[in-house]
Amino acid sequence: MMHKVFHQFRRFRRNENGSMTIEFVLYFTLMVILLVTGVEIAYLNLRHAMLERGVDVVTRDIRLSTGEIPTYEQVRAQICSEATILGVCEDNLRLEMVQVDPRAFSAVPPDADCINAEEDPRPVRNFVAGKDNELMLIRACLKYKPILPTTGLGKALYKDEQGYAQMVVTSAFVQEPR
């Protein structure tokens, strides 16, 4: 049986009819998949850099603020205004901010609290404003839809039931004395 399959394959390989068409289709498909994957990676990196920049700018403002303690909604709105290309950011961005004791470190849960616009709203997991000289950890989780979810990198990303992938950014800072 296998001998017949190999014989047919050798005959197909030696056949010169339509050989350029077959090569073109194979190589063109591979090149398009590589191009689409490159575009997806570039946009993913741009989205991640803008989210990280937004979180860094906001944590700097929180760290240096004197007197005013920002609310969850204020912090989320400010991150979304700093990271302009994130799309429907305020509907798909979830934040956690916790005080961490550096001498008796207990890790935050490894799974980030994420939500997308299509899910039912749920309460914030943990968002506590720090006191003077406390080490704070802020984690932002953004749910987004890949550009091409069925091709290249978009297919390899872990997605929820609605087709949203997630991106997590974490930052730590020390609350300055007021």
N, CA and C of each residue as an Amber inpcrd file, in Angstrom:
protein
   534
   0.8250000  -1.1980000   0.0000000   0.0000000   0.0000000   0.0000000
   0.8630000   1.2540000   0.0000000   1.8390000   1.2980000   0.9080000
   2.7050000   2.4720000   0.9910000   3.5440000   2.6160000  -0.2760000
   3.8900000   1.4940000  -0.8990000   4.6710000   1.5330000  -2.1300000
   3.8840000   2.2480000  -3.2230000   2.5610000   1.9870000  -3.2890000
   1.7150000   2.6560000  -4.2830000   1.6700000   4.1650000  -4.0260000
   1.5520000   4.5570000  -2.7640000   1.4830000   5.9760000  -2.4090000
   2.7790000   6.6800000  -2.7930000   3.9200000   6.0550000  -2.4760000
   5.2060000   6.6630000  -2.8380000   5.3780000   6.7280000  -4.3570000
   4.9210000   5.7060000  -5.0580000   5.0240000   5.7050000  -6.5160000
   4.1870000   6.8360000  -7.1130000   2.9790000   7.0190000  -6.6140000
   2.1170000   8.1020000  -7.0940000   2.7340000   9.4750000  -6.7800000
   3.3160000   9.5940000  -5.6030000   3.9530000  10.8700000  -5.2300000
   5.1340000  11.1710000  -6.1430000   5.9820000  10.1680000  -6.4360000
   7.1220000  10.3840000  -7.3320000   6.6540000  10.7710000  -8.7230000
   5.5980000  10.1220000  -9.2070000   5.0530000  10.4670000 -10.5240000
   4.5110000  11.9030000 -10.5360000   3.8480000  12.2840000  -9.4670000
   3.3150000  13.6490000  -9.3600000   4.4480000  14.6680000  -9.3200000
   5.5090000  14.3450000  -8.6060000   6.6320000  15.2640000  -8.4750000
   7.3660000  15.4420000  -9.8040000   7.4760000  14.3920000 -10.6160000
   8.1700000  14.4740000 -11.9090000   7.3380000  15.1780000 -12.9720000
   6.0470000  15.2250000 -12.7880000   5.1780000  15.8140000 -13.7920000
   5.4280000  17.3180000 -13.8900000   5.6240000  17.8340000 -15.0900000
   5.9390000  19.2430000 -15.3130000   4.7000000  20.0880000 -15.5900000
   3.5560000  19.5060000 -15.7990000   2.3480000  20.2630000 -16.1330000
   1.8780000  21.0760000 -14.9330000   1.7230000  22.3690000 -15.1170000
   1.2040000  23.2370000 -14.0680000   2.1240000  23.4200000 -12.8860000
   3.4010000  23.2060000 -13.0640000   4.3120000  23.2630000 -11.9220000
   4.4590000  24.6730000 -11.3560000   4.4530000  25.6900000 -12.1890000
   4.5720000  27.0670000 -11.6760000   3.3320000  27.4640000 -10.8870000
   2.1800000  27.0030000 -11.2970000   0.9540000  27.3280000 -10.5870000
   0.9840000  26.7420000  -9.1760000   1.4220000  25.5090000  -9.0680000
   1.4700000  24.8650000  -7.7590000   2.4690000  25.5710000  -6.8540000
   3.6480000  25.8820000  -7.3730000   4.6460000  26.5890000  -6.5660000
   4.1390000  27.9610000  -6.1630000   3.5060000  28.6690000  -7.1070000
   2.9880000  29.9950000  -6.7850000   1.9580000  29.9240000  -5.6670000
   1.0440000  28.9900000  -5.7610000  -0.0060000  28.8660000  -4.7430000
   0.6100000  28.5450000  -3.3860000   1.5540000  27.6300000  -3.3570000
   2.1830000  27.2730000  -2.0860000   2.9690000  28.4410000  -1.4910000
   3.8360000  29.0450000  -2.2870000   4.6630000  30.1390000  -1.7710000
   3.8490000  31.3940000  -1.4680000   2.8670000  31.6880000  -2.3010000
   2.0380000  32.8610000  -2.0710000   1.2630000  32.7240000  -0.7630000
   0.7250000  31.5440000  -0.5140000  -0.0070000  31.3020000   0.7350000
   0.9050000  31.4870000   1.9400000   2.1070000  30.9190000   1.8700000
   3.0510000  31.0740000   2.9740000   3.4340000  32.5400000   3.1850000
   3.6680000  33.2670000   2.1070000   4.0490000  34.6740000   2.2250000
   2.9100000  35.5110000   2.8170000   1.6840000  35.2390000   2.4210000
   0.5430000  35.9830000   2.9650000   0.3810000  35.6910000   4.4540000
   0.5370000  34.4390000   4.8490000   0.4230000  34.0920000   6.2750000
   1.5280000  34.7820000   7.0710000   2.7550000  34.8040000   6.5340000
   3.8480000  35.5090000   7.2120000   3.5670000  37.0070000   7.3090000
   3.0550000  37.5980000   6.2550000   2.7470000  39.0270000   6.2640000
   1.6520000  39.3450000   7.2770000   0.6080000  38.5510000   7.2960000
  -0.5000000  38.7830000   8.2370000  -0.0220000  38.6010000   9.6770000
   0.8020000  37.5920000   9.9150000   1.3440000  37.3800000  11.2530000
   2.2230000  38.5450000  11.6750000   3.0200000  39.0790000  10.7410000
   3.8510000  40.2480000  11.0450000   3.0180000  41.4670000  11.4000000
   1.9340000  41.6840000  10.6840000   1.0520000  42.8120000  10.9910000
   0.4130000  42.6230000  12.3570000  -0.0270000  41.4090000  12.6540000
  -0.6390000  41.1200000  13.9570000   0.3630000  41.3380000  15.0910000
   1.6070000  40.8840000  14.9070000   2.6370000  41.0800000  15.9310000
   2.9360000  42.5570000  16.1280000   3.0290000  43.2970000  15.0330000
   3.3120000  44.7310000  15.1350000   2.2020000  45.4550000  15.8900000
   0.9620000  45.1500000  15.5730000  -0.1450000  45.8150000  16.2560000
  -0.2460000  45.3770000  17.7120000   0.0570000  44.1170000  17.9830000
   0.0690000  43.6220000  19.3620000   1.1400000  44.3500000  20.1770000
   2.3340000  44.5020000  19.6170000   3.4080000  45.2220000  20.3100000
   3.0590000  46.6900000  20.5240000   2.4570000  47.3200000  19.5200000
   2.0550000  48.7150000  19.6550000   0.9930000  48.8780000  20.7290000
   0.0160000  47.9900000  20.7310000  -1.0450000  48.0350000  21.7410000
  -0.4620000  47.8260000  23.1400000   0.4590000  46.8800000  23.2820000
   1.0650000  46.5930000  24.5880000   1.9170000  47.7700000  25.0560000
   2.6810000  48.3680000  24.1490000   3.5150000  49.5160000  24.5190000
   2.6600000  50.7010000  24.9690000   1.5490000  50.9340000  24.2900000
   0.6800000  52.0510000  24.6740000  -0.0050000  51.7780000  26.0160000
  -0.4090000  50.5470000  26.2680000  -1.0100000  50.2180000  27.5620000
   0.0240000  50.3670000  28.6720000   1.2350000  49.8820000  28.4300000
   2.2900000  50.0030000  29.4380000   2.6330000  51.4740000  29.7000000
   2.6790000  52.2840000  28.6430000   2.9450000  53.7130000  28.8100000
   1.8290000  54.3740000  29.6150000   0.5830000  54.0440000  29.3070000
  -0.5360000  54.6190000  30.0500000  -0.4890000  54.2660000  31.5240000
  -0.1740000  53.0090000  31.8300000  -0.0770000  52.5810000  33.2300000
   1.0940000  53.2880000  33.9180000   2.2300000  53.4270000  33.2400000
   3.3820000  54.1060000  33.8340000   3.1060000  55.5830000  34.1240000
   2.4480000  56.2670000  33.1960000   2.1280000  57.6850000  33.4110000
   1.1670000  57.8390000  34.5840000   0.1740000  56.9780000  34.6460000
  -0.8190000  57.0710000  35.7270000  -0.1920000  56.7050000  37.0690000
   0.6580000  55.6780000  37.1120000   1.2960000  55.3340000  38.3860000
   2.2120000  56.4430000  38.8520000   2.8420000  57.1350000  37.9240000
   3.6750000  58.2870000  38.3050000   2.8080000  59.3780000  38.9270000
   1.6570000  59.6420000  38.3180000   0.7460000  60.6440000  38.8820000
   0.2320000  60.2220000  40.2580000  -0.0950000  58.9580000  40.4260000
  -0.5750000  58.4710000  41.7300000   0.5340000  58.5760000  42.7660000
   1.7280000  58.1690000  42.3690000   2.8650000  58.1660000  43.3010000
   3.1990000  59.5700000  43.7800000   3.1350000  60.5370000  42.8840000
   3.5280000  61.9020000  43.2360000   2.3680000  62.7710000  43.7130000
   1.1460000  62.2570000  43.6430000   0.0080000  63.0830000  44.0570000
   0.0740000  63.3280000  45.5600000  -0.3090000  64.5130000  45.9390000
  -0.3040000  64.8610000  47.3630000  -1.7250000  65.2140000  47.7710000
  -2.2890000  64.3940000  48.6120000  -3.6150000  64.6970000  49.1530000
  -4.7350000  63.9530000  48.4810000  -4.8710000  64.0140000  47.1660000
  -6.0170000  63.4210000  46.4930000  -5.7580000  61.9460000  46.1960000
  -6.6810000  61.1070000  46.6220000  -6.5890000  59.6760000  46.3590000
  -7.5270000  59.3770000  45.1960000  -6.9880000  58.8880000  44.0740000
  -7.8340000  58.6520000  42.9020000  -8.7270000  57.4260000  43.0800000
  -9.8830000  57.4530000  42.4260000 -10.7940000  56.3180000  42.4610000
 -10.4730000  55.3710000  41.3010000 -11.0920000  54.2290000  41.3360000
 -10.9040000  53.2290000  40.2850000 -11.2780000  53.8070000  38.9270000
 -12.4200000  54.4580000  38.8440000 -12.8980000  55.0170000  37.5720000
 -11.9680000  56.1130000  37.0530000 -11.4450000  56.9500000  37.9450000
 -10.5150000  58.0050000  37.5190000  -9.2340000  57.4130000  36.9510000
  -8.6900000  56.4000000  37.6190000  -7.4520000  55.7690000  37.1570000
  -7.6740000  55.0960000  35.8140000  -8.7690000  54.3820000  35.6760000
  -9.0580000  53.7030000  34.4100000  -9.2590000  54.7030000  33.2770000
  -9.9770000  55.7770000  33.5340000 -10.1930000  56.7920000  32.4940000
  -8.8780000  57.4590000  32.0970000  -8.0060000  57.7100000  33.0550000
  -6.7280000  58.3440000  32.7510000  -5.8160000  57.4080000  31.9490000
  -5.8090000  56.1200000  32.2790000  -5.0160000  55.1580000  31.5040000
  -5.5300000  55.1090000  30.0690000  -6.8280000  55.0800000  29.8900000
  -7.3990000  55.0240000  28.5450000  -7.1340000  56.2980000  27.7530000
  -7.0920000  57.4360000  28.4230000  -6.7980000  58.6790000  27.6890000
  -5.3190000  58.7580000  27.3120000  -4.4350000  58.1670000  28.1090000
  -3.0050000  58.1590000  27.7830000  -2.6930000  57.1640000  26.6640000
  -3.3620000  56.0330000  26.6650000  -3.1450000  54.9970000  25.6560000
  -4.2430000  55.1270000  24.6050000  -4.0080000  55.9490000  23.6170000
  -5.0700000  56.3640000  22.7040000  -5.5220000  55.3070000  21.7080000
  -4.7010000  54.3280000  21.3600000  -5.0680000  53.4150000  20.2740000
  -5.7220000  52.1230000  20.7530000  -6.1550000  52.0560000  21.9850000
  -6.6670000  50.7980000  22.5220000  -8.1140000  50.5100000  22.1650000
  -8.7860000  51.3690000  21.4520000 -10.1700000  51.1160000  21.0500000
 -11.1340000  51.3710000  22.1900000 -12.0250000  50.4250000  22.4420000
 -13.0080000  50.5650000  23.5210000 -12.3490000  50.1800000  24.8330000
 -11.4530000  51.0240000  25.2550000 -10.5900000  50.7420000  26.4020000
 -11.3770000  50.6840000  27.6990000 -12.2190000  51.6550000  27.9640000
 -12.8880000  51.7140000  29.2650000 -13.8430000  50.5500000  29.4910000
 -14.3550000  49.9640000  28.4280000 -15.2390000  48.8040000  28.5830000
 -14.4550000  47.5160000  28.7840000 -13.2160000  47.4620000  28.3010000
 -12.4410000  46.2200000  28.3070000 -11.2160000  46.2560000  29.2090000
 -11.0540000  47.2850000  30.0120000  -9.8840000  47.4050000  30.8890000
 -10.2950000  47.1620000  32.3340000  -9.5580000  46.3060000  32.9970000
  -9.7800000  46.0010000  34.4170000  -8.5010000  46.2880000  35.1720000
  -8.6210000  46.8570000  36.3570000  -7.4530000  47.2110000  37.1650000
  -7.4990000  46.5250000  38.5150000  -6.3120000  46.2610000  39.0340000
  -6.1500000  45.8020000  40.4180000  -5.0000000  46.6110000  41.0050000
  -5.1740000  47.1060000  42.2220000  -4.0790000  47.7950000  42.9140000
  -4.0880000  47.3130000  44.3590000  -2.9450000  46.7680000  44.7790000
  -2.8380000  46.2110000  46.1250000  -1.5600000  46.7020000  46.7860000
  -1.6050000  46.7410000  48.1160000  -0.4200000  47.0750000  48.8970000
   0.3530000  45.7820000  49.1070000   1.6740000  45.8370000  48.9040000
   2.5280000  44.6600000  49.0350000   3.5530000  44.9410000  50.1220000
   3.7090000  43.9860000  51.0280000   4.7050000  44.1160000  52.0810000
   6.0080000  43.4920000  51.5780000   7.0790000  44.2850000  51.3770000
   8.3150000  43.7190000  50.8410000   9.0280000  42.7830000  51.8150000
   8.7570000  42.8910000  53.1040000   9.4260000  42.0390000  54.0960000
   8.7280000  40.6950000  54.2730000   7.4250000  40.6540000  54.0100000
   6.6530000  39.4140000  54.0910000   5.8200000  39.3170000  52.8110000
   6.5040000  39.1160000  51.7250000   5.8570000  39.1590000  50.4100000
   4.8880000  38.0010000  50.2290000   3.6900000  38.3370000  49.8360000
   2.7260000  37.3180000  49.4220000   2.2770000  37.7060000  48.0160000
   2.4300000  36.7910000  47.1020000   2.1670000  37.0780000  45.6950000
   0.6890000  37.3420000  45.4420000   0.4360000  38.1860000  44.4690000
  -0.9410000  38.4110000  44.0350000  -1.3710000  37.1970000  43.2200000
  -2.6570000  36.9680000  43.0790000  -3.0980000  35.8120000  42.2870000
  -2.5160000  35.8710000  40.8690000  -2.0410000  34.7480000  40.3520000
  -1.3840000  34.7690000  39.0380000  -2.3310000  35.0730000  37.8820000
  -3.5990000  34.7520000  38.0290000  -4.5450000  35.0480000  36.9530000
  -5.0930000  36.4530000  37.1390000  -4.9150000  37.2620000  36.1060000
  -5.3710000  38.6530000  36.1670000  -6.8880000  38.7050000  36.0520000
  -7.4760000  39.7010000  36.6880000  -8.9160000  39.9150000  36.6280000
  -9.2160000  40.6500000  35.3300000  -9.7940000  39.9570000  34.3770000
 -10.0980000  40.5550000  33.0700000 -11.5890000  40.4810000  32.7940000
 -12.0540000  41.4180000  31.9910000 -13.4580000  41.4460000  31.5880000
 -13.5330000  42.0840000  30.2120000 -14.4820000  41.6480000  29.4050000
 -14.6980000  42.3180000  28.1270000 -16.0830000  42.9430000  28.1160000
 -16.3220000  43.7570000  27.1150000 -17.5600000  44.5350000  27.0700000
 -18.7990000  43.6550000  26.9430000 -18.6480000  42.4360000  26.4370000
 -19.8010000  41.5730000  26.2320000 -20.1850000  40.7900000  27.4780000
 -19.3130000  40.7510000  28.4980000 -19.6260000  40.0290000  29.7280000
 -20.4310000  40.9090000  30.6770000 -21.1240000  40.2580000  31.5940000
 -21.8670000  40.9950000  32.6110000 -20.8820000  41.6810000  33.5480000
 -21.1830000  42.9100000  33.9800000 -20.2830000  43.5960000  34.9190000
 -20.1960000  42.8450000  36.2410000 -19.0300000  42.9080000  36.8620000
 -18.8410000  42.3020000  38.1800000 -17.9980000  43.2520000  39.0150000
 -18.0170000  43.1060000  40.3310000 -17.2830000  44.0510000  41.1760000
 -15.7740000  43.9560000  40.9650000 -15.1050000  45.0500000  41.2810000
 -13.6530000  45.1150000  41.1770000 -13.0560000  44.1520000  42.1890000
 -12.0430000  43.4030000  41.7770000 -11.4380000  42.3910000  42.6620000
 -10.7390000  43.0520000  43.8340000  -9.8170000  43.9660000  43.5740000
  -9.0560000  44.6010000  44.6460000  -8.4600000  45.8950000  44.1160000
  -8.8520000  47.0200000  44.6930000  -8.2960000  48.3130000  44.3070000
  -8.2170000  49.1630000  45.5650000  -7.0200000  49.2160000  46.1600000
  -6.8160000  49.9050000  47.4250000  -5.7770000  50.9940000  47.2180000
  -6.1300000  52.2250000  47.5650000  -5.1560000  53.3160000  47.4920000
  -4.1590000  53.1640000  48.6370000  -2.8970000  53.4320000  48.3580000
  -1.8570000  53.2220000  49.3640000  -1.7010000  54.3880000  50.3110000
  -1.0070000  54.0990000  51.4110000  -0.6570000  55.1330000  52.3770000
   0.7890000  55.5310000  52.1460000   1.2770000  56.4760000  52.8990000
   2.6430000  56.9680000  52.7360000   3.6590000  55.8290000  52.8560000
   4.6290000  55.8260000  51.9530000   5.7650000  54.8990000  51.9400000
   5.3800000  53.4310000  51.8070000   4.2230000  53.1290000  51.2560000
   3.8340000  51.7390000  51.0330000   4.1720000  51.3320000  49.5970000
   4.6080000  50.0830000  49.4680000   4.8740000  49.5270000  48.1540000
   3.5530000  49.0710000  47.5580000   3.2360000  49.5960000  46.3730000
   1.9680000  49.2990000  45.7220000   2.2260000  48.5580000  44.4160000
   1.3310000  47.6680000  44.0690000   1.3940000  46.9370000  42.8130000
   0.0960000  47.1850000  42.0680000   0.2060000  47.6380000  40.8250000
  -0.9860000  47.8530000  40.0010000  -0.8890000  46.9220000  38.8010000
  -2.0040000  46.2810000  38.4800000  -2.0490000  45.3650000  37.3400000
  -3.2470000  45.7390000  36.4850000  -3.0000000  45.9400000  35.2010000
  -4.0500000  46.2770000  34.2540000  -4.2100000  45.1280000  33.2670000
  -5.4330000  44.7440000  33.0110000  -5.7170000  43.6770000  32.0530000
  -6.6700000  44.2250000  30.9990000  -6.2400000  44.1460000  29.7580000
  -7.0390000  44.6410000  28.6400000  -7.4550000  43.4740000  27.7670000
  -8.7360000  43.3840000  27.4880000  -9.2480000  42.3970000  26.5410000
  -9.4100000  43.0980000  25.2000000  -8.9860000  42.4340000  24.1320000
  -9.0660000  43.0100000  22.7970000  -9.3290000  41.9080000  21.7810000
  -9.8410000  42.3040000  20.6320000 -10.0640000  41.3420000  19.5460000
  -8.8860000  41.4290000  18.5870000  -8.2540000  40.2840000  18.2650000
  -7.1640000  40.2930000  17.2890000  -7.6630000  40.7460000  15.9200000
  -6.7540000  41.2870000  15.1010000  -7.1190000  41.7710000  13.7700000
  -7.6570000  40.6170000  12.9220000  -6.8890000  39.5480000  12.8240000
  -7.3020000  38.3610000  12.0800000  -7.2460000  37.1540000  13.0230000
  -8.3430000  36.8410000  13.6960000  -8.3100000  35.8110000  14.7360000
  -8.1600000  34.3780000  14.2250000  -8.2960000  34.1600000  12.9190000
  -8.2220000  32.7930000  12.4050000  -6.9450000  32.5030000  11.6350000
  -6.0190000  33.4590000  11.5870000  -4.8000000  33.2910000  10.7890000
  -3.5720000  33.6520000  11.6070000  -2.5060000  32.8950000  11.4320000
  -1.2110000  33.2210000  12.0180000  -1.2480000  33.3500000  13.5300000
  -0.7380000  34.4800000  14.0240000  -0.6630000  34.7070000  15.4670000
  -2.0400000  34.8180000  16.0990000  -2.9870000  35.4250000  15.4010000
  -4.3370000  35.5620000  15.9330000  -4.9630000  34.2190000  16.2680000
  -4.6070000  33.1900000  15.4970000  -5.1100000  31.8490000  15.7670000
  -4.4120000  31.2270000  16.9730000  -3.1400000  31.5760000  17.1920000
  -2.3610000  30.9750000  18.2810000  -2.6630000  31.6080000  19.6360000
  -3.2010000  32.8200000  19.6660000  -3.5020000  33.4860000  20.9320000
  -4.6330000  32.7720000  21.6600000  -4.5340000  32.7410000  23.0000000
  -5.6320000  32.2030000  23.7890000  -6.7640000  33.2230000  23.7880000
  -7.9670000  32.8000000  23.4270000  -9.1190000  33.6890000  23.3740000
 -10.2620000  33.1030000  24.2030000 -11.1100000  33.9980000  24.7330000
 -12.2780000  33.5270000  25.4900000 -13.4110000  33.1570000  24.5240000
 -14.5780000  32.8850000  25.0580000 -15.7040000  32.4350000  24.2420000
 -16.1460000  33.4720000  23.2120000 -15.9880000  34.7460000  23.5210000
 -16.4020000  35.8090000  22.6050000 -15.3050000  36.1930000  21.6080000
 -14.1330000  35.5740000  21.6790000 -13.0550000  35.8550000  20.7370000
 -12.0970000  36.9330000  21.1930000 -12.1070000  37.2920000  22.4830000
 -11.2170000  38.3190000  23.0130000  -9.9260000  37.6840000  23.5440000
  -8.7880000  38.2570000  23.1830000  -7.5020000  37.8780000  23.7720000
  -7.2140000  38.8720000  24.8890000  -6.2780000  38.5590000  25.7650000
  -5.9880000  39.4750000  26.8700000  -4.5200000  39.8480000  26.9120000
  -4.2770000  41.0270000  27.4570000  -2.9370000  41.5670000  27.6110000
  -2.8430000  42.1290000  29.0240000  -1.7850000  41.7700000  29.7490000
  -1.6410000  42.1640000  31.1500000  -0.3750000  42.9890000  31.3110000
  -0.4930000  44.1130000  32.0260000   0.6390000  44.9780000  32.3430000
   0.6680000  45.1680000  33.8510000   1.8490000  45.0080000  34.4400000
   2.0140000  45.1590000  35.8820000   3.0600000  46.2200000  36.1670000
   2.8310000  47.0140000  37.1870000   3.7860000  48.0390000  37.5890000
   3.7920000  48.1390000  39.1140000   4.9420000  48.4360000  39.6630000
   5.0760000  48.6020000  41.1100000   5.6350000  49.9870000  41.3900000
   5.2150000  50.5810000  42.5030000   5.7040000  51.9020000  42.8790000
   5.5740000  52.0620000  44.3810000   6.2800000  53.0290000  44.9220000
   6.2050000  53.3560000  46.3470000   5.4310000  54.6610000  46.4790000
   4.4160000  54.6350000  47.3210000   3.5950000  55.8160000  47.5460000
   4.4260000  56.8700000  48.2820000   4.5730000  58.0250000  47.6840000
   5.3420000  59.1150000  48.2850000   4.6020000  59.6980000  49.4910000
   5.3460000  60.1970000  50.4820000   4.6850000  60.8540000  51.6200000
   3.9290000  62.0870000  51.1430000   2.8060000  62.3260000  51.7650000
   1.9840000  63.4880000  51.3810000   2.4250000  64.7240000  52.1030000
